[in-house]
Amino acid sequence: IQATIDDTTAPGTTSVKSKDALNLIATDEARIDATAVAASASLTGSRSGSSVSIGIGASLASNTISRNTRAELANFVPGLASGDLVVRSANNSTINSRSIAATFSATVGNGFSAGLTGGGASSFNTITGNNQALITNANLGSGLPSWNGSVTVTATDTSFINAKVDAISVDVAAGSTGLAASIGVSIARNFIGATQGN
């Protein structure tokens, strides 16, 4: 996103005129809302002998916002009768991510019963890009026409990542001999910066 005034007229003249304040503003408000869900269930039963049950579930959420925001006033001689000059650039990107993995396993038998469940959930979220507010080669305090006013140049970034990761694993084994094991793994990685890994 870019907001630019580039005045290329002859020196001493203006092509941009205003009776009041001049505001040059570029704003990026990109937003991602994402939910990833994975679920698995297994049930095993045996009247005689051994029984084994295995359940696996995995959920992956990957979200990326790449933005470059720039507000620039260039080669400018003010044509303002009065008022102030504001050049502002703002990034307000948001990622809301939810990743859920749920597994359930039940094993029932008269002999040996074994159950194994595993659940894994991950969320990788990235916001990259540049944010610039610039005044370049501008004659604000002298030259014609004369002008008196304040100058404000700001670049702000309030980007935000909200990531929630849930890994749920439940295992039940019943028999003359029973063995049950459950494993749950959750990973969240979030990055905000100019470039990935920087």
Contact map, one row per residue, 1 for C-alpha under 8 A:
111000000000000000000000011100000000000000000000000000000000000000111100000000000000000000000000000000000000000000000000000000000000000000000000000000000000000000000000000000000000000000000000000000
111100000000000000000000010000000000000000000000000000000000000000011110000000000000000000000000000000000000000000000000000000000000000000000000000000000000000000000000000000000000000000000000000000
111110000000000000000001110000000000000000000000000000000000000000000111000000000000000000000000000000000000000000000000000000000000000000000000000000000000000000000000000000000000000000000000000000
011111000000000000000001000000000000000000000000000000000000000000000111110000000000000000000000000000000000000000000000000000000000000000000000000000000000000000000000000000000000000000000000000000
001111100000000000000000000000000000000000000000000000000000000000000001110100000000000000000000000000000000000000000000000000000000000000000000000000000000000000000000000000000000000000000000000000
000111110000000000000000000000000000000000000000000000000000000000000000111100000000000000000000000000000000000000000000000000000000000000000000000000000000000000000000000000000000000000000000000000
000011111000011100000000000000000000000000000000000000000000000000000000011110000000000000000000000000000000000000000000000000000000000000000000000000000000000000000000000000000000000000000000000000
000001111100000000000000000000000000000000000000000000000000000000000000001100000000000000000000000000000000000000000000000000000000000000000000000000000000000000000000000000000000000000000000000000
000000111110111000000000000000000000000000000000000000000000000000000000000000000000000000000000000000000000000000000000000000000000000000000000000000000000000000000000000000000000000000000000000000
000000011111110000000000000000000000000000000000000000000000000000000000000000000000000000000000000000000000000000000000000000000000000000000000000000000000000000000000000000000000000000000000000000
000000001111100000000000000000000000000000000000000000000000000000000000000000000000000000000000000000000000000000000000000000000000000000000000000000000000000000000000000000000000000000000000000000
000000000111110000000000000000000000000000000000000000000000000000000000000010000000000000000000000000000000000000000000000000000000000000000011100000000000000000000000000000000000000000000000000000
000000001111111000000000000000000000000000000000000000000000000000000000000010000000000000000000000000000000000000000000000000000000000000000001000000000000000000000000000000000000000000000000000000
000000101101111110000000000000000000000000000000000000000000000000000000000111100000000000000000000000000000000000000000000000000000000000000000000000000000000000000000000000000000000000000000000000
000000101000111110000000000000000000000000000000000000000000000000000000000000100000000000000000000000000000000000000000000000000000000000000000000000000000000000000000000000000000000000000000000000
000000100000011111000000000000000000000000000000000000000000000000000000000001100000000000000000000000000000000000000000000000000000000000000000000000000000000000000000000000000000000000000000000000
000000000000011111100000000000000000000000000000000000000000000000000000000001110000000000000000000000000000000000000000000000000000000000000000000000000000000000000000000000000000000000000000000000
000000000000000111111100000000000000000000000000000000000000000000000000000000111000000000000000000000000000000000000000000000000000000000000000000000000000000000000000000000000000000000000000000000
000000000000000011111000000000000000000000000000000000000000000000000000000000011110000000000000000000000000000000000000000000000000000000000000000000000000000000000000000000000000000000000000000000
000000000000000001111100000000000000000000000000000000000000000000000000000000011111000000000000000000000000000000000000000000000000000000000000000000000000000000000000000000000000000000000000000000
000000000000000001111110000000000000000000000000000000000000000000000000000000010111110000000000000000000000000000000000000000000000000000000000000000000000000000000000000000000000000000000000000000
000000000000000001011111000000000000000000000000000000000000000000000000000000010011110000000000000000000000000000000000000000000000000000000000000000000000000000000000000000000000000000000000000000
000000000000000000001111100000000000000000000000000000000000000000000000000000000000111100000000000000000000000000000000000000000000000000000000000000000000000000000000000000000000000000000000000000
001100000000000000000111110000000000000000000000000000000000000000000011100000000000011100000000000000000000000000000000000000000000000000000000000000000000000000000000000000000000000000000000000000
001000000000000000000011111000000000000000000000000000000000000000000010000000000000011110000000000000000000000000000000000000000000000000000000000000000000000000000000000000000000000000000000000000
111000000000000000000001111100000000000000000000000000000000000000001110000000000000000111000000000000000000000000000000000000000000000000000000000000000000000000000000000000000000000000000000000000
100000000000000000000000111110000000000000000000000000000000000000001000000000000000000011110000000000000000000000000000000000000000000000000000000000000000000000000000000000000000000000000000000000
100000000000000000000000011111000000000000000000000000000000000000101000000000000000000001111000000000000000000000000000000000000000000000000000000000000000000000000000000000000000000000000000000000
000000000000000000000000001111100000000000000000000000000000000000000000000000000000000000111100000000000000000000000000000000000000000000000000000000000000000000000000000000000000000000000000000000
000000000000000000000000000111110000000000000000000000000000000010000000000000000000000000011100000000000000000000000000000000000000000000000000000000000000000000000000000000000000000000000000000000
000000000000000000000000000011111000000000000000000000000000000000000000000000000000000000001110000000000000000000000000000000000000000000000000000000000000000000000000000000000000000000000000000000
000000000000000000000000000001111100000000000000000000000000001000000000000000000000000000000111100000000000000000000000000000000000000000000000000000000000000000000000000000000000000000000000000000
000000000000000000000000000000111110000000000000000000000000000000000000000000000000000000000011100000000000000000000000000000000000000000000000000000000000000000000000000000000000000000000000000000
000000000000000000000000000000011111000000000000000000000000101000000000000000000000000000000011110000000000000000000000000000000000000000000000000000000000000000000000000000000000000000000000000000
000000000000000000000000000000001111100000000000000000000000100000000000000000000000000000000000111000000000000000000000000000000000000000000000000000000000000000000000000000000000000000000000000000
000000000000000000000000000000000111110000000000000000000011100000000000000000000000000000000000011100000000000000000000000000000000000000000000000000000000000000000000000000000000000000000000000000
000000000000000000000000000000000011111000000000000000000010000000000000000000000000000000000000001110000000000000000000000000000000000000000000000000000000000000000000000000000000000000000000000000
000000000000000000000000000000000001111100000000000000001110000000000000000000000000000000000000000111000000000000000000000000000000000000000000000000000000000000000000000000000000000000000000000000
000000000000000000000000000000000000111110000000000000001100000000000000000000000000000000000000000011100000000000000000000000000000000000000000000000000000000000000000000000000000000000000000000000
000000000000000000000000000000000000011111000000000000111000000000000000000000000000000000000000000001110000000000000000000000000000000000000000000000000000000000000000000000000000000000000000000000
000000000000000000000000000000000000001111100000000000100000000000000000000000000000000000000000000000111000000000000000000000000000000000000000000000000000000000000000000000000000000000000000000000
000000000000000000000000000000000000000111110000000011100000000000000000000000000000000000000000000000011100000000000000000000000000000000000000000000000000000000000000000000000000000000000000000000
000000000000000000000000000000000000000011111000000010000000000000000000000000000000000000000000000000001110000000000000000000000000000000000000000000000000000000000000000000000000000000000000000000
000000000000000000000000000000000000000001111100001110000000000000000000000000000000000000000000000000000111000000000000000000000000000000000000000000000000000000000000000000000000000000000000000000
000000000000000000000000000000000000000000111110001000000000000000000000000000000000000000000000000000000011100000000000000000000000000000000000000000000000000000000000000000000000000000000000000000
000000000000000000000000000000000000000000011111111000000000000000000000000000000000000000000000000000000001110000000000000000000000000000000000000000000000000000000000000000000000000000000000000000
000000000000000000000000000000000000000000001111100000000000000000000000000000000000000000000000000000000000111000000000000000000000000000000000000000000000000000000000000000000000000000000000000000
000000000000000000000000000000000000000000000111110000000000000000000000000000000000000000000000000000000000111000000000000000000000000000000000000000000000000000000000000000000000000000000000000000
000000000000000000000000000000000000000000000111111000000000000000000000000000000000000000000000000000000000111100000000000000000000000000000000000000000000000000000000000000000000000000000000000000
000000000000000000000000000000000000000000000101111100000000000000000000000000000000000000000000000000000000111110000000000000000000000000000000000000000000000000000000000000000000000000000000000000
000000000000000000000000000000000000000000011100111110000000000000000000000000000000000000000000000000000011101111000000000000000000000000000000000000000000000000000000000000000000000000000000000000
000000000000000000000000000000000000000000010000011111000000000000000000000000000000000000000000000000000010000011100000000000000000000000000000000000000000000000000000000000000000000000000000000000
000000000000000000000000000000000000000001110000001111100000000000000000000000000000000000000000000000001110000001110000000000000000000000000000000000000000000000000000000000000000000000000000000000
000000000000000000000000000000000000000001000000000111110000000000000000000000000000000000000000000000001000000000111000000000000000000000000000000000000000000000000000000000000000000000000000000000
000000000000000000000000000000000000000111000000000011111000000000000000000000000000000000000000000000111000000000011100000000000000000000000000000000000000000000000000000000000000000000000000000000
000000000000000000000000000000000000000100000000000001111100000000000000000000000000000000000000000000100000000000001110000000000000000000000000000000000000000000000000000000000000000000000000000000
000000000000000000000000000000000000011100000000000000111110000000000000000000000000000000000000000011100000000000000111000000000000000000000000000000000000000000000000000000000000000000000000000000
000000000000000000000000000000000000011000000000000000011111000000000000000000000000000000000000000011000000000000000011100000000000000000000000000000000000000000000000000000000000000000000000000000
000000000000000000000000000000000001110000000000000000001111100000000000000000000000000000000000001110000000000000000001110000000000000000000000000000000000000000000000000000000000000000000000000000
000000000000000000000000000000000001000000000000000000000111110000000000000000000000000000000000001000000000000000000000111000000000000000000000000000000000000000000000000000000000000000000000000000
000000000000000000000000000000000111000000000000000000000011111000000000000000000000000000000000111000000000000000000000011100000000000000000000000000000000000000000000000000000000000000000000000000
000000000000000000000000000000000000000000000000000000000001111100000000000000000000000000000000000000000000000000000000001110000000000000000000000000000000000000000000000000000000000000000000000000
000000000000000000000000000000010100000000000000000000000000111110000000000000000000000000000010100000000000000000000000000111000000000000000000000000000000000000000000000000000000000000000000000000
000000000000000000000000000000000000000000000000000000000000011111000000000000000000000000000000000000000000000000000000000011110000000000000000000000000000000000000000000000000000000000000000000000
000000000000000000000000000001000000000000000000000000000000001111100000000000000000000000001000000000000000000000000000000001110000000000000000000000000000000000000000000000000000000000000000000000
000000000000000000000000000000000000000000000000000000000000000111110000000000000000000000000000000000000000000000000000000000111000000000000000000000000000000000000000000000000000000000000000000000
100000000000000000000000000100000000000000000000000000000000000011111000000000000000000000000000000000000000000000000000000000111100000000000000000000000000000000000000000000000000000000000000000000
110000000000000000000000000000000000000000000000000000000000000001111100000000000000000000000000000000000000000000000000000000001110000000000000000000000000000000000000000000000000000000000000000000
110000000000000000000000011100000000000000000000000000000000000000111110000000000000000011100000000000000000000000000000000000001111000000000000000000000000000000000000000000000000000000000000000000
111100000000000000000000010000000000000000000000000000000000000000011111000000000000000010000000000000000000000000000000000000000111110000000000000000000000000000000000000000000000000000000000000000
011100000000000000000001110000000000000000000000000000000000000000001111100000000000001110000000000000000000000000000000000000000001110000000000000000000000000000000000000000000000000000000000000000
001110000000000000000001000000000000000000000000000000000000000000000111110000000000001000000000000000000000000000000000000000000001111100000000000000000000000000000000000000000000000000000000000000
000111000000000000000001000000000000000000000000000000000000000000000011111100000000001000000000000000000000000000000000000000000000011101000000000000000000000000000000000000000000000000000000000000
000111100000000000000000000000000000000000000000000000000000000000000001111100000000000000000000000000000000000000000000000000000000001111000000000000000000000000000000000000000000000000000000000000
000001110000000000000000000000000000000000000000000000000000000000000000111110000000000000000000000000000000000000000000000000000000000111100000000000000000000000000000000000000000000000000000000000
000011110000010000000000000000000000000000000000000000000000000000000000111111000000000000000000000000000000000000000000000000000000000011110000000000000000000000000000000000000000000000000000000000
000000100001110000000000000000000000000000000000000000000000000000000000001111100000000000000000000000000000000000000000000000000000000001110011100000000000000000000000000000000000000000000000000000
000000000000010110000000000000000000000000000000000000000000000000000000000111110000000000000000000000000000000000000000000000000000000000110001101000000000000000000000000000000000000000000000000000
000000000000011111000000000000000000000000000000000000000000000000000000000011111000000000000000000000000000000000000000000000000000000000000000101000000000000000000000000000000000000000000000000000
000000000000000011111100000000000000000000000000000000000000000000000000000001111110000000000000000000000000000000000000000000000000000000000000001000000000000000000000000000000000000000000000000000
000000000000000001110000000000000000000000000000000000000000000000000000000000111110000000000000000000000000000000000000000000000000000000000000001000000000000000000000000000000000000000000000000000
000000000000000000111000000000000000000000000000000000000000000000000000000000011111000000000000000000000000000000000000000000000000000000000000001110000000000000000000000000000000000000000000000000
000000000000000000111100000000000000000000000000000000000000000000000000000000011111100000000000000000000000000000000000000000000000000000000000000111000000000000000000000000000000000000000000000000
000000000000000000011100000000000000000000000000000000000000000000000000000000000111110000000000000000000000000000000000000000000000000000000000000011100000000000000000000000000000000000000000000000
000000000000000000001110000000000000000000000000000000000000000000000000000000000011111000000000000000000000000000000000000000000000000000000000000011110000000000000000000000000000000000000000000000
000000000000000000001111100000000000000000000000000000000000000000000000000000000001111100000000000000000000000000000000000000000000000000000000000000111000000000000000000000000000000000000000000000
000000000000000000000011100000000000000000000000000000000000000000000011100000000000111110000000000000000000000000000000000000000000111000000000000000011100000000000000000000000000000000000000000000
000000000000000000000011110000000000000000000000000000000000000000000010000000000000011111000000000000000000000000000000000000000000100000000000000000011110000000000000000000000000000000000000000000
000000000000000000000000111000000000000000000000000000000000000000001110000000000000001111100000000000000000000000000000000000000011100000000000000000000111000000000000000000000000000000000000000000
000000000000000000000000011100000000000000000000000000000000000000001000000000000000000111110000000000000000000000000000000000000010000000000000000000000011110000000000000000000000000000000000000000
000000000000000000000000001110000000000000000000000000000000000000001000000000000000000011111000000000000000000000000000000000000010000000000000000000000001111000000000000000000000000000000000000000
000000000000000000000000001111000000000000000000000000000000000000000000000000000000000001111100000000000000000000000000000000000000000000000000000000000000111100000000000000000000000000000000000000
000000000000000000000000000111100000000000000000000000000000000010000000000000000000000000111110000000000000000000000000000000100000000000000000000000000000011100000000000000000000000000000000000000
000000000000000000000000000011110000000000000000000000000000000000000000000000000000000000011111000000000000000000000000000000000000000000000000000000000000001111000000000000000000000000000000000000
000000000000000000000000000000111100000000000000000000000000001000000000000000000000000000001111100000000000000000000000000010000000000000000000000000000000000111100000000000000000000000000000000000
000000000000000000000000000000011100000000000000000000000000000000000000000000000000000000000111110000000000000000000000000000000000000000000000000000000000000011100000000000000000000000000000000000
000000000000000000000000000000011110000000000000000000000000101000000000000000000000000000000011111000000000000000000000001010000000000000000000000000000000000011110000000000000000000000000000000000
000000000000000000000000000000000111000000000000000000000000100000000000000000000000000000000001111100000000000000000000001000000000000000000000000000000000000000111000000000000000000000000000000000
000000000000000000000000000000000011100000000000000000000011100000000000000000000000000000000000111110000000000000000000111000000000000000000000000000000000000000011100000000000000000000000000000000
000000000000000000000000000000000001110000000000000000000010000000000000000000000000000000000000011111000000000000000000100000000000000000000000000000000000000000001111000000000000000000000000000000
000000000000000000000000000000000000111000000000000000001110000000000000000000000000000000000000001111100000000000000011100000000000000000000000000000000000000000000111000000000000000000000000000000
000000000000000000000000000000000000011100000000000000001100000000000000000000000000000000000000000111110000000000000010000000000000000000000000000000000000000000000011100000000000000000000000000000
000000000000000000000000000000000000001110000000000000111000000000000000000000000000000000000000000011111000000000001110000000000000000000000000000000000000000000000001110000000000000000000000000000
000000000000000000000000000000000000000111000000000000100000000000000000000000000000000000000000000001111100000000001000000000000000000000000000000000000000000000000000111000000000000000000000000000
000000000000000000000000000000000000000011100000000011100000000000000000000000000000000000000000000000111110000000111000000000000000000000000000000000000000000000000000011100000000000000000000000000
000000000000000000000000000000000000000001110000000010000000000000000000000000000000000000000000000000011111000000100000000000000000000000000000000000000000000000000000001110000000000000000000000000
000000000000000000000000000000000000000000111000001110000000000000000000000000000000000000000000000000001111100011100000000000000000000000000000000000000000000000000000000111000000000000000000000000
000000000000000000000000000000000000000000011100001000000000000000000000000000000000000000000000000000000111110010000000000000000000000000000000000000000000000000000000000011100000000000000000000000
000000000000000000000000000000000000000000001111111000000000000000000000000000000000000000000000000000000011111110000000000000000000000000000000000000000000000000000000000001110000000000000000000000
000000000000000000000000000000000000000000000111110000000000000000000000000000000000000000000000000000000001111110000000000000000000000000000000000000000000000000000000000000110000000000000000000000
000000000000000000000000000000000000000000000011111000000000000000000000000000000000000000000000000000000000111110000000000000000000000000000000000000000000000000000000000000111000000000000000000000
000000000000000000000000000000000000000000000000111000000000000000000000000000000000000000000000000000000000111111000000000000000000000000000000000000000000000000000000000000111100000000000000000000
000000000000000000000000000000000000000000000000011100000000000000000000000000000000000000000000000000000011111111100000000000000000000000000000000000000000000000000000000011111110000000000000000000
000000000000000000000000000000000000000000000000001110000000000000000000000000000000000000000000000000000010000111110000000000000000000000000000000000000000000000000000000010000111000000000000000000
000000000000000000000000000000000000000000000000000111000000000000000000000000000000000000000000000000001110000011111000000000000000000000000000000000000000000000000000001110000011100000000000000000
000000000000000000000000000000000000000000000000000011100000000000000000000000000000000000000000000000001000000001111100000000000000000000000000000000000000000000000000001000000001110000000000000000
000000000000000000000000000000000000000000000000000001110000000000000000000000000000000000000000000000111000000000111110000000000000000000000000000000000000000000000000111000000000111000000000000000
000000000000000000000000000000000000000000000000000000111000000000000000000000000000000000000000000000100000000000011111000000000000000000000000000000000000000000000000100000000000011100000000000000
000000000000000000000000000000000000000000000000000000011100000000000000000000000000000000000000000011100000000000001111100000000000000000000000000000000000000000000011100000000000001110000000000000
000000000000000000000000000000000000000000000000000000001110000000000000000000000000000000000000000010000000000000000111110000000000000000000000000000000000000000000010000000000000000111000000000000
000000000000000000000000000000000000000000000000000000000111000000000000000000000000000000000000001110000000000000000011111000000000000000000000000000000000000000001110000000000000000011100000000000
000000000000000000000000000000000000000000000000000000000011100000000000000000000000000000000000001000000000000000000001111100000000000000000000000000000000000000001000000000000000000001110000000000
000000000000000000000000000000000000000000000000000000000001110000000000000000000000000000000000111000000000000000000000111110000000000000000000000000000000000000111000000000000000000000111000000000
000000000000000000000000000000000000000000000000000000000000111000000000000000000000000000000000000000000000000000000000011111000000000000000000000000000000000000000000000000000000000000011100000000
000000000000000000000000000000000000000000000000000000000000011100000000000000000000000000000010100000000000000000000000001111100000000000000000000000000000000010100000000000000000000000001110000000
000000000000000000000000000000000000000000000000000000000000001110000000000000000000000000000000000000000000000000000000000111110000000000000000000000000000000000000000000000000000000000000111000100
000000000000000000000000000000000000000000000000000000000000000111100000000000000000000000001000000000000000000000000000000011111000000000000000000000000000001000000000000000000000000000000011100000
000000000000000000000000000000000000000000000000000000000000000111100000000000000000000000000000000000000000000000000000000001111100000000000000000000000000000000000000000000000000000000000011111100
000000000000000000000000000000000000000000000000000000000000000001111000000000000000000000000000000000000000000000000000000000111110000000000000000000000000000000000000000000000000000000000000111000
000000000000000000000000000000000000000000000000000000000000000000111100000000000000000000000000000000000000000000000000000000011111000000000000000000000000000000000000000000000000000000000000010000
000000000000000000000000000000000000000000000000000000000000000000011100000000000000000011100000000000000000000000000000000000001111100000000000000000000011100000000000000000000000000000000000000000
000000000000000000000000000000000000000000000000000000000000000000001111000000000000000010000000000000000000000000000000000000000111110000000000000000000010000000000000000000000000000000000000000000
000000000000000000000000000000000000000000000000000000000000000000000111000000000000001110000000000000000000000000000000000000000011111000000000000000001110000000000000000000000000000000000000000000
000000000000000000000000000000000000000000000000000000000000000000000111100000000000001000000000000000000000000000000000000000000001111100000000000000001000000000000000000000000000000000000000000000
000000000000000000000000000000000000000000000000000000000000000000000001110000000000001000000000000000000000000000000000000000000000111111000000000000001000000000000000000000000000000000000000000000
000000000000000000000000000000000000000000000000000000000000000000000001111000000000000000000000000000000000000000000000000000000000011111000000000000000000000000000000000000000000000000000000000000
000000000000000000000000000000000000000000000000000000000000000000000000011100000000000000000000000000000000000000000000000000000000001111100000000000000000000000000000000000000000000000000000000000
000000000000000000000000000000000000000000000000000000000000000000000000111110000000000000000000000000000000000000000000000000000000001111110000000000000000000000000000000000000000000000000000000000
000000000000000000000000000000000000000000000000000000000000000000000000001111000000000000000000000000000000000000000000000000000000000011111110000000000000000000000000000000000000000000000000000000
000000000000000000000000000000000000000000000000000000000000000000000000000111000000000000000000000000000000000000000000000000000000000001111110001000000000000000000000000000000000000000000000000000
000000000000000000000000000000000000000000000000000000000000000000000000000000000000000000000000000000000000000000000000000000000000000000111110011100000000000000000000000000000000000000000000000000
000000000000000000000000000000000000000000000000000000000000000000000000000000000000000000000000000000000000000000000000000000000000000000111111011000000000000000000000000000000000000000000000000000
000000000001000000000000000000000000000000000000000000000000000000000000000010000000000000000000000000000000000000000000000000000000000000111111110000000000000000000000000000000000000000000000000000
000000000001100000000000000000000000000000000000000000000000000000000000000011000000000000000000000000000000000000000000000000000000000000000111110000000000000000000000000000000000000000000000000000
000000000001000000000000000000000000000000000000000000000000000000000000000011100000000000000000000000000000000000000000000000000000000000000011111000000000000000000000000000000000000000000000000000
000000000000000000000000000000000000000000000000000000000000000000000000000000000000000000000000000000000000000000000000000000000000000000001111111100000000000000000000000000000000000000000000000000
000000000000000000000000000000000000000000000000000000000000000000000000000001111100000000000000000000000000000000000000000000000000000000011100111110000000000000000000000000000000000000000000000000
000000000000000000000000000000000000000000000000000000000000000000000000000000000110000000000000000000000000000000000000000000000000000000001000011111000000000000000000000000000000000000000000000000
000000000000000000000000000000000000000000000000000000000000000000000000000000000111100000000000000000000000000000000000000000000000000000000000001111100000000000000000000000000000000000000000000000
000000000000000000000000000000000000000000000000000000000000000000000000000000000011100000000000000000000000000000000000000000000000000000000000000111110000000000000000000000000000000000000000000000
000000000000000000000000000000000000000000000000000000000000000000000000000000000001110000000000000000000000000000000000000000000000000000000000000011111000000000000000000000000000000000000000000000
000000000000000000000000000000000000000000000000000000000000000000000000000000000000111100000000000000000000000000000000000000000000000000000000000001111100000000000000000000000000000000000000000000
000000000000000000000000000000000000000000000000000000000000000000000000000000000000011100000000000000000000000000000000000000000000111000000000000000111110000000000000000000000000000000000000000000
000000000000000000000000000000000000000000000000000000000000000000000000000000000000001110000000000000000000000000000000000000000000100000000000000000011111000000000000000000000000000000000000000000
000000000000000000000000000000000000000000000000000000000000000000000000000000000000000111000000000000000000000000000000000000000011100000000000000000001111100000000000000000000000000000000000000000
000000000000000000000000000000000000000000000000000000000000000000000000000000000000000011100000000000000000000000000000000000000010000000000000000000000111110000000000000000000000000000000000000000
000000000000000000000000000000000000000000000000000000000000000000000000000000000000000001110000000000000000000000000000000000000010000000000000000000000011111000000000000000000000000000000000000000
000000000000000000000000000000000000000000000000000000000000000000000000000000000000000001111000000000000000000000000000000000000000000000000000000000000001111100000000000000000000000000000000000000
000000000000000000000000000000000000000000000000000000000000000000000000000000000000000000111100000000000000000000000000000000100000000000000000000000000000111110000000000000000000000000000001000000
000000000000000000000000000000000000000000000000000000000000000000000000000000000000000000011110000000000000000000000000000000000000000000000000000000000000011111000000000000000000000000000000000000
000000000000000000000000000000000000000000000000000000000000000000000000000000000000000000000111100000000000000000000000000010000000000000000000000000000000001111100000000000000000000000000100000000
000000000000000000000000000000000000000000000000000000000000000000000000000000000000000000000111100000000000000000000000000000000000000000000000000000000000000111110000000000000000000000000000000000
000000000000000000000000000000000000000000000000000000000000000000000000000000000000000000000011110000000000000000000000001010000000000000000000000000000000000011111000000000000000000000010100000000
000000000000000000000000000000000000000000000000000000000000000000000000000000000000000000000000111000000000000000000000001000000000000000000000000000000000000001111100000000000000000000010000000000
000000000000000000000000000000000000000000000000000000000000000000000000000000000000000000000000011100000000000000000000111000000000000000000000000000000000000000111110000000000000000001110000000000
000000000000000000000000000000000000000000000000000000000000000000000000000000000000000000000000001110000000000000000000100000000000000000000000000000000000000000011111000000000000000001000000000000
000000000000000000000000000000000000000000000000000000000000000000000000000000000000000000000000000111000000000000000011100000000000000000000000000000000000000000001111100000000000000111000000000000
000000000000000000000000000000000000000000000000000000000000000000000000000000000000000000000000000111100000000000000010000000000000000000000000000000000000000000000111110000000000000100000000000000
000000000000000000000000000000000000000000000000000000000000000000000000000000000000000000000000000001110000000000001110000000000000000000000000000000000000000000000011111000000000011100000000000000
000000000000000000000000000000000000000000000000000000000000000000000000000000000000000000000000000000111000000000001000000000000000000000000000000000000000000000000001111100000000010000000000000000
000000000000000000000000000000000000000000000000000000000000000000000000000000000000000000000000000000011100000000111000000000000000000000000000000000000000000000000000111110000001110000000000000000
000000000000000000000000000000000000000000000000000000000000000000000000000000000000000000000000000000001110000000100000000000000000000000000000000000000000000000000000011111000001000000000000000000
000000000000000000000000000000000000000000000000000000000000000000000000000000000000000000000000000000000111000011100000000000000000000000000000000000000000000000000000001111100111000000000000000000
000000000000000000000000000000000000000000000000000000000000000000000000000000000000000000000000000000000011100010000000000000000000000000000000000000000000000000000000000111111110000000000000000000
000000000000000000000000000000000000000000000000000000000000000000000000000000000000000000000000000000000001111110000000000000000000000000000000000000000000000000000000000011111100000000000000000000
000000000000000000000000000000000000000000000000000000000000000000000000000000000000000000000000000000000000111110000000000000000000000000000000000000000000000000000000000001111100000000000000000000
000000000000000000000000000000000000000000000000000000000000000000000000000000000000000000000000000000000000001110000000000000000000000000000000000000000000000000000000000001111110000000000000000000
000000000000000000000000000000000000000000000000000000000000000000000000000000000000000000000000000000000000000111000000000000000000000000000000000000000000000000000000000011111111000000000000000000
000000000000000000000000000000000000000000000000000000000000000000000000000000000000000000000000000000000000000011100000000000000000000000000000000000000000000000000000000011001111100000000000000000
000000000000000000000000000000000000000000000000000000000000000000000000000000000000000000000000000000000000000001110000000000000000000000000000000000000000000000000000001110000111110000000000000000
000000000000000000000000000000000000000000000000000000000000000000000000000000000000000000000000000000000000000000111000000000000000000000000000000000000000000000000000001000000011111000000000000000
000000000000000000000000000000000000000000000000000000000000000000000000000000000000000000000000000000000000000000011100000000000000000000000000000000000000000000000000111000000001111100000000000000
000000000000000000000000000000000000000000000000000000000000000000000000000000000000000000000000000000000000000000001110000000000000000000000000000000000000000000000000100000000000111110000000000000
000000000000000000000000000000000000000000000000000000000000000000000000000000000000000000000000000000000000000000000111000000000000000000000000000000000000000000000011100000000000011111000000000000
000000000000000000000000000000000000000000000000000000000000000000000000000000000000000000000000000000000000000000000011100000000000000000000000000000000000000000000010000000000000001111100000000000
000000000000000000000000000000000000000000000000000000000000000000000000000000000000000000000000000000000000000000000001110000000000000000000000000000000000000000001110000000000000000111110000000000
000000000000000000000000000000000000000000000000000000000000000000000000000000000000000000000000000000000000000000000000111000000000000000000000000000000000000000001000000000000000000011111000000000
000000000000000000000000000000000000000000000000000000000000000000000000000000000000000000000000000000000000000000000000011100000000000000000000000000000000000000111000000000000000000001111100000000
000000000000000000000000000000000000000000000000000000000000000000000000000000000000000000000000000000000000000000000000001110000000000000000000000000000000000000000000000000000000000000111110000000
000000000000000000000000000000000000000000000000000000000000000000000000000000000000000000000000000000000000000000000000000111000000000000000000000000000000000010100000000000000000000000011111000000
000000000000000000000000000000000000000000000000000000000000000000000000000000000000000000000000000000000000000000000000000011110000000000000000000000000000000000000000000000000000000000001111100110
000000000000000000000000000000000000000000000000000000000000000000000000000000000000000000000000000000000000000000000000000001110000000000000000000000000000001000000000000000000000000000000111110100
000000000000000000000000000000000000000000000000000000000000000000000000000000000000000000000000000000000000000000000000000000111000000000000000000000000000000000000000000000000000000000000011111111
000000000000000000000000000000000000000000000000000000000000000000000000000000000000000000000000000000000000000000000000000000011100000000000000000000000000000000000000000000000000000000000001111101
000000000000000000000000000000000000000000000000000000000000000000000000000000000000000000000000000000000000000000000000000000011000000000000000000000000000000000000000000000000000000000000000111111
000000000000000000000000000000000000000000000000000000000000000000000000000000000000000000000000000000000000000000000000000001010000000000000000000000000000000000000000000000000000000000000011111111
000000000000000000000000000000000000000000000000000000000000000000000000000000000000000000000000000000000000000000000000000000000000000000000000000000000000000000000000000000000000000000000010101111
000000000000000000000000000000000000000000000000000000000000000000000000000000000000000000000000000000000000000000000000000000000000000000000000000000000000000000000000000000000000000000000000111111
